[in-house]
């Protein structure tokens, strides 16, 4: 468990499904491990093929198949003593007497305990299971049975692979393993000494195979969790964000100062004393009114007769003078209205001088700010002309 935990700390770039496949040719020998069999005397040749997928630096899965070469009879003797009236030999006439097809998984012990890296030599622990099959010649006879038959059985195996990595793509391996017949026969389950050969049966069999493997790669690449270039880029981004934050703080401070100044100006406007507006007595004998449109100091045609009445009075009364006071309504900006009130008074004076020839010295024009004489707010947009004898 410690080895698994340590190996899990290393990150690898994930290869695609088509990466890290290998194919290999196997060749070697197999011999039974039963006590009544000679280890070397009953040894025979075997060969096969396997295809493997390396899932991680530690784990791999694969499929394999192998054939055993027929080199001996049932127990290495004939059965004339049993069937001498028939004259039949007990030797099987097939070229191969057994076959195995199965799947397996492997664990690379060096990568598991020592971490992944390129090595000249490593070891794998292998375990598998599959289908076993024994071939028999239909013309051969077997003791206690009328005729020999092919047999199928469930088989398991376990072993070690000693791998010599010649180069990046070529591996030569020595593969000892032990295989077991897990089924037996229909007549005597797990007791198959009387079959044509007891290889891979009852007491297990020892296999020693040599393998030549071609690896399609590309292997595994360790992820660099301390990429300095990436760290430098992240630090640059962080510094840029800090600079932006400082700029935002400076802008916020400037806005706060501007807001304070505006608040002070607003407070000053609120505390300003109201302008005293002189109340004018509505005396039709001495007062005339000139009304204006919103935001304008222009005397419209309908208001000109009022100016003409003032001019006529001044012409007939040579010692009289006139005081023209301009007003604005409460609508709009105060500073603008103050200027507008003065402009309205000046517009009356200008018309009296230019159009009616009244001496400017007899005319006093002044802006008087916001007018509140009339309850109707529109009427306070006015110039009031007061005649003085």
C-alpha positions as a printed Julia matrix, in Angstrom:
389×3 Matrix{Float64}:
   0.0     0.0     0.0
   2.93    2.34    0.72
   4.34    1.66   -2.74
   0.97    2.36   -4.4
   0.61    5.61   -2.44
   4.12    6.75   -3.34
   3.62    5.94   -7.02
   0.31    7.82   -7.04
   2.15   11.05   -6.16
   3.8    11.12   -9.6
   1.74   12.69  -12.4
   2.03   11.53  -16.01
   0.69   12.98  -19.23
  -2.13   10.65  -20.28
  -1.36    8.74  -23.51
  -4.09    7.95  -26.03
  -5.7     4.54  -26.46
  -3.45    3.77  -29.42
  -0.23    4.37  -27.48
   2.0     1.88  -25.65
   0.95   -1.35  -27.33
   3.42   -4.2   -27.82
   3.45   -7.56  -29.62
   5.72  -10.48  -28.86
   6.68  -13.97  -30.02
   7.16  -16.6   -27.3
   9.12  -19.84  -27.48
  10.33  -22.3   -24.85
   9.5   -25.5   -22.97
   6.83  -26.89  -20.64
   6.98  -29.84  -18.22
   4.62  -31.34  -15.61
   5.3   -30.89  -11.92
   3.66  -34.22  -10.88
   5.9   -36.53   -8.86
   5.51  -39.48  -11.25
   6.69  -37.39  -14.24
  10.33  -36.76  -15.09
  11.03  -33.01  -15.09
  13.39  -33.14  -18.05
  12.24  -36.45  -19.53
   8.68  -35.24  -20.07
   9.71  -31.73  -21.13
   8.45  -30.59  -24.56
   8.57  -27.53  -26.73
   5.97  -24.74  -26.81
   5.52  -21.5   -28.69
   2.99  -18.67  -28.79
   2.06  -15.04  -29.38
   0.93  -12.23  -27.08
  -0.39   -8.66  -27.47
  -0.14   -6.22  -24.57
  -1.37   -2.74  -23.64
   0.61   -0.77  -21.03
  -2.06    1.21  -19.17
   0.33    2.95  -16.75
   4.02    2.68  -15.85
   3.01   -0.05  -13.37
  -0.02   -1.86  -14.83
  -0.5    -3.67  -18.15
  -3.09   -6.08  -19.62
  -2.83   -8.44  -22.54
  -4.0   -11.55  -24.35
  -1.88  -14.56  -25.25
  -2.03  -17.92  -26.95
   0.32  -20.9   -27.0
   0.66  -24.42  -28.45
   2.47  -27.42  -26.94
   4.44  -29.66  -29.34
   3.52  -33.38  -29.16
   6.72  -35.36  -28.43
   5.49  -38.31  -26.28
   2.78  -40.96  -25.92
   0.47  -41.63  -22.99
   3.0   -42.18  -20.29
   5.66  -42.98  -22.93
   4.44  -46.6   -23.6
   2.02  -48.59  -25.73
  -0.89  -50.66  -24.54
  -0.4   -54.03  -26.27
  -0.43  -55.52  -22.81
  -3.99  -54.29  -22.32
  -5.32  -54.44  -25.86
  -3.01  -57.07  -27.44
  -5.93  -58.62  -29.31
  -6.53  -55.27  -31.01
  -2.9   -54.4   -31.8
  -3.49  -50.67  -31.25
  -0.78  -48.24  -30.09
  -1.55  -45.58  -27.42
   0.6   -42.87  -29.09
  -1.23  -39.71  -30.22
  -0.6   -38.78  -33.85
  -1.32  -35.01  -33.61
   1.48  -32.45  -34.03
   0.25  -30.38  -31.07
  -1.24  -31.95  -28.0
  -2.4   -28.88  -26.07
  -3.41  -25.24  -26.57
  -3.99  -22.28  -24.26
  -5.73  -18.94  -24.97
  -6.21  -16.43  -22.16
  -5.94  -12.92  -20.77
  -3.48  -11.65  -18.2
  -2.49   -8.65  -16.15
   0.98   -7.61  -15.06
   2.55   -5.36  -12.43
   5.99   -3.86  -13.05
   7.7    -4.29   -9.69
  10.58   -1.94  -10.42
   8.27    0.92  -11.43
   5.96    0.16   -8.51
   8.65    0.39   -5.85
  11.31    2.51   -7.57
   9.33    4.98   -9.64
   9.04    5.16  -13.42
  12.24    5.64  -15.42
  14.08    4.01  -18.32
  15.88    0.85  -17.16
  17.98   -1.79  -18.88
  16.4    -4.49  -16.71
  13.1    -4.79  -14.84
  10.69   -7.45  -13.53
   6.94   -7.99  -13.87
   4.55  -10.06  -11.78
   2.01  -11.78  -14.11
  -1.31  -13.54  -13.45
  -3.82  -14.81  -16.0
  -6.71  -17.13  -16.77
  -8.17  -18.64  -19.91
  -9.2   -21.67  -21.94
  -7.13  -24.84  -22.14
  -7.6   -27.52  -24.8
  -6.03  -30.98  -25.28
  -5.92  -32.54  -28.74
  -6.32  -36.32  -29.27
  -6.13  -38.5   -32.37
  -9.51  -40.09  -33.1
  -7.82  -43.41  -33.95
  -5.89  -43.67  -30.71
  -7.17  -45.73  -27.79
  -6.98  -44.84  -24.15
  -7.25  -47.2   -21.11
 -10.75  -47.71  -19.71
 -12.39  -45.64  -22.44
 -13.61  -46.71  -25.87
 -12.03  -43.74  -27.65
  -9.94  -40.69  -26.85
 -11.67  -37.27  -27.06
 -10.52  -33.63  -27.14
 -10.85  -31.97  -23.73
 -11.54  -28.38  -22.71
 -10.8   -26.94  -19.3
 -10.48  -23.71  -17.38
  -6.83  -22.84  -16.73
  -4.99  -20.33  -14.58
  -1.35  -19.26  -14.51
   1.06  -17.11  -12.53
   4.65  -16.13  -13.17
   7.43  -13.58  -13.45
   8.83  -11.75  -16.47
  12.53  -10.81  -16.47
  12.75   -8.03  -19.04
  15.95   -6.91  -20.77
  15.27   -3.62  -22.57
  17.65   -3.69  -25.52
  16.45   -0.32  -26.84
  13.4     1.93  -26.67
  11.26   -0.38  -28.82
  12.8    -3.84  -28.34
  12.6    -6.03  -25.23
  13.87   -9.59  -24.71
  12.22  -11.39  -21.8
  12.64  -14.62  -19.87
   9.22  -15.74  -18.61
   8.96  -18.6   -16.06
   5.38  -19.46  -15.0
   3.23  -22.17  -13.44
  -0.16  -23.11  -14.95
  -3.03  -25.13  -13.5
  -5.94  -27.13  -14.87
  -8.91  -26.02  -12.77
 -11.46  -28.47  -14.26
 -10.25  -32.1   -14.68
 -12.24  -34.69  -16.65
 -15.84  -35.7   -16.7
 -14.89  -39.06  -15.19
 -12.42  -38.02  -12.54
 -12.44  -34.23  -11.94
  -8.99  -32.88  -11.14
  -7.53  -36.4   -11.51
  -6.41  -36.72  -15.1
  -3.36  -39.01  -14.99
  -4.9   -41.39  -17.53
  -5.25  -38.82  -20.33
  -2.83  -38.78  -23.27
  -0.59  -36.25  -21.48
  -0.88  -34.69  -18.06
   0.7   -31.37  -18.97
  -1.11  -28.37  -17.43
  -3.15  -30.86  -15.37
  -3.72  -31.9   -11.77
  -0.33  -31.05  -10.2
   0.32  -28.07  -12.46
   2.98  -27.52  -15.09
   6.11  -25.41  -15.2
   6.65  -23.24  -18.28
   9.82  -21.46  -19.28
   9.43  -19.16  -22.29
  11.7   -16.67  -23.98
  10.04  -13.7   -25.67
  10.99  -11.07  -28.21
   8.72   -7.99  -27.91
   8.34   -4.95  -30.11
   7.01   -1.9   -28.22
   5.12    0.7   -30.24
   5.6     3.39  -27.56
   5.87    6.25  -26.89
   6.06    5.33  -23.18
   5.11    7.74  -20.41
   6.17   11.34  -19.85
   6.33   12.64  -16.29
   4.39   15.86  -15.83
   6.58   18.72  -14.6
   4.64   20.04  -11.63
   7.22   22.82  -11.13
   7.29   24.4   -14.56
   9.33   27.57  -14.0
   8.2    29.2   -17.23
   4.57   28.69  -16.24
   5.27   30.04  -12.74
   6.97   33.13  -14.23
   3.96   33.74  -16.49
   1.57   33.42  -13.54
   3.71   35.82  -11.46
   3.7    38.33  -14.33
  -0.1    38.11  -14.51
  -0.33   38.54  -10.74
   1.91   41.63  -10.83
  -0.2    43.08  -13.62
  -3.34   42.59  -11.55
  -1.66   44.26   -8.59
  -0.77   47.27  -10.77
  -4.38   47.48  -11.96
  -5.56   47.33   -8.34
  -3.21   50.18   -7.36
  -4.52   52.27  -10.27
  -8.11   51.57   -9.2
  -7.3    52.61   -5.62
  -5.72   55.86   -6.88
  -8.79   56.59   -9.01
 -11.04   55.85   -6.05
  -9.07   58.29   -3.87
  -9.33   61.02   -6.55
 -13.06   60.44   -6.9
 -13.46   60.65   -3.12
 -11.63   64.0    -3.06
 -13.8    65.32   -5.91
 -16.91   64.13   -4.11
 -15.82   65.93   -0.94
 -15.31   69.15   -2.91
 -18.74   68.87   -4.52
 -20.31   68.2    -1.14
 -18.65   71.3     0.28
 -19.93   73.38   -2.64
 -23.42   71.98   -2.15
 -23.34   72.8     1.54
 -22.23   76.36    0.71
 -25.17   76.74   -1.7
 -27.59   75.48    0.96
 -26.24   77.95    3.5
 -26.34   80.97    1.13
 -28.73   83.68    2.29
 -31.75   84.12    0.0
 -31.69   87.19   -2.24
 -34.07   89.9    -1.13
 -36.68   90.5    -3.8
 -38.27   93.88   -3.8
 -42.0    93.69   -3.84
 -43.5    95.87   -6.52
 -46.79   97.59   -6.11
 -49.16   96.92   -8.96
 -49.75  100.52  -10.02
 -50.98  100.73  -13.59
 -50.11  104.44  -13.76
 -46.39  103.96  -13.17
 -45.68  100.27  -13.92
 -45.58   98.22  -17.13
 -44.74   94.49  -17.52
 -42.86   92.73  -20.28
 -43.19   88.94  -20.13
 -40.76   86.41  -21.65
 -40.7    82.83  -22.78
 -38.78   80.11  -20.88
 -35.01   80.64  -20.94
 -35.27   83.67  -23.29
 -34.54   87.41  -23.02
 -36.03   88.24  -26.44
 -39.02   90.6   -26.46
 -41.72   88.96  -28.56
 -44.09   90.92  -30.82
 -47.02   90.61  -28.44
 -44.94   92.26  -25.65
 -43.57   95.17  -27.67
 -46.7    97.38  -27.1
 -45.82   97.4   -23.38
 -42.34   98.74  -24.19
 -43.87  101.27  -26.59
 -46.17  102.56  -23.8
 -43.11  103.22  -21.6
 -41.37  105.0   -24.5
 -44.45  107.15  -25.18
 -44.66  108.2   -21.53
 -40.96  109.16  -21.45
 -41.36  111.23  -24.63
 -44.26  113.18  -23.17
 -42.61  113.61  -19.77
 -39.14  114.93  -20.4
 -38.06  114.81  -16.75
 -39.27  111.27  -16.14
 -37.01  108.22  -15.85
 -37.64  104.52  -15.85
 -36.2   101.69  -13.76
 -36.27   98.3   -15.49
 -35.85   95.25  -13.24
 -35.48   91.83  -14.82
 -36.6    88.62  -13.14
 -36.48   84.86  -13.79
 -38.74   82.09  -12.6
 -37.55   79.44  -10.11
 -36.98   76.84  -12.84
 -33.43   75.84  -13.81
 -29.91   76.64  -12.66
 -29.53   79.55  -10.27
 -26.45   81.08  -11.9
 -28.09   80.93  -15.33
 -31.28   82.53  -14.03
 -29.34   85.39  -12.45
 -27.73   86.16  -15.81
 -31.06   85.71  -17.59
 -32.78   88.23  -15.28
 -30.13   90.85  -16.08
 -30.41   90.12  -19.82
 -34.17   90.69  -19.75
 -33.74   94.11  -18.13
 -31.09   94.98  -20.72
 -33.35   93.87  -23.6
 -35.98   96.49  -22.58
 -33.34   99.22  -22.24
 -31.86   98.31  -25.63
 -35.26   98.53  -27.37
 -36.08  101.88  -25.71
 -32.78  103.36  -26.86
 -32.45  101.84  -30.33
 -36.06  101.75  -31.51
 -37.65  104.69  -29.72
 -34.67  107.0   -29.27
 -34.87  107.34  -25.48
 -31.73  108.68  -23.83
 -29.91  105.84  -22.11
 -29.2   108.11  -19.13
 -32.9   108.13  -18.33
 -33.0   104.3   -18.14
 -31.77  102.13  -15.26
 -31.65   98.36  -16.04
 -30.76   95.76  -13.44
 -31.21   92.04  -12.94
 -32.99   91.17   -9.75
 -32.74   87.4    -9.73
 -35.62   85.07   -8.99
 -39.03   86.64   -9.01
 -41.72   85.56   -6.55
 -44.2    88.37   -7.01
 -46.83   86.29   -8.78
 -48.31   83.03   -7.59
 -48.33   81.89  -11.23
 -44.7    80.87  -11.7
 -44.65   81.59  -15.48
 -45.52   85.24  -14.81
 -42.27   85.66  -12.86
 -40.34   85.55  -16.18
 -40.73   89.29  -16.5
 -39.12   92.72  -16.79
 -40.92   95.33  -14.64
 -40.69   98.91  -15.83
 -41.33  101.51  -13.09
 -41.72  105.14  -14.25
 -40.38  107.82  -11.94
 -41.26  111.55  -12.29
